Amino acid sequence: MIIKKEDIKDPFVSPLGFKVYEMIGQGDEPIKAKNFSFIHITMPQNKSSSIHFHKETEELHYVISGEGEWIVDGTSHKLVKGMAISLPLNKHHQVKNIGKTDLEFIEFASPGWTESDYFEV
C-alpha cells in the first residue's frame, strides 16, 4: 500500500504544538505494521519535545528540513537536512527546533511506537 503525508487528514497535534503524522504504525493509521512505526513530524519554530525515554522502542530520526537540536543523555547534537540520529533504549532525549522555520523529520520506531512506552523525565 502507498501513502502520502497528505493522506493523514487529522494528524495528532501535541500539547507542545507539533504535528505528528503517523503514516504507518499500530494505531489508526491507514497502513498497519506490527513491528515498526513510520512517523512524519512537523515542529514549529521555538518548540521542543519534553525530555523522555523509551524502555522498549528504539528510534531513528531523519531530518527533512529545518534545523534541530537533539539532546541525548545531556549531550547536544545539531542536525540539519539529510542527517540522522539513532536513539537507543533508555536514553533520555529531547528534540528542539532551533531554526527559523518548521523542523520536519521522520521518526522510524521499532517496535512500533506506543504511548505506554513514553516516559517523561
Order of alpha helices (4+ residues) and beta strands (2+ residues): beta-beta-beta-beta-beta-beta-beta-beta-beta-beta-beta-beta
